[in-house]
Amino acid sequence: MIPKLTLIDRDGVINYASRKPESPLYYITHPDNLLLRPGVKDAIRLLNIHRIPIVLVTKQRCINKGLVTRAQVDAINERAAVLALTSFRHIYVEESASTKTALYPLILADYPEIKPVEMAFFDDSAEERGIASKYGIPSYDGTDLLGAIKQV
């Protein structure tokens, strides 16, 4: 089934995760430090061809730690959209928790016309995918976003 809404994690799916060896910094604190992962532009293009809205869902505890401001994270998210040649329908940012648990009820409330089973969530964290699945949202390993989207 083609999803009516895609939820995509940023670090580790759209761009190299800040904690991975190939990433230049522990936290991405500046838009210029955001590096797209291979296949992301093609994956986004495929979603756009099928007119599937894209929602960015990201956990940025660096805000709560005082390492960056929300405005800086917004600029980094905008850079992700520009590099991926898209615009996100909505951006959800978890600023303090270790998981995105608090974001899923917000997403479901903001999109009442779409059933959770009609969504697709792509994340590099098995824990996050498990949490989304508890809300009824089908979840997929997004480390190879293009490959994952082609399978959905």
NORSUL-V701665 format. One record per helix or strand. SS is the DSSP state (A for helix, B for strand). FROM is the first residue (numbers start at 0). TO is the last residue. If there is no record, write none. Layout:
ss->(SS SS)
from->(FROM FROM)
to->(TO TO)
This chain:
ss->(B B B A B A B A A B A A B A B A)
from->(4 10 14 30 35 39 52 60 69 89 100 115 118 125 138 144)
to->(8 10 14 32 35 48 58 63 82 93 109 117 122 133 140 150)
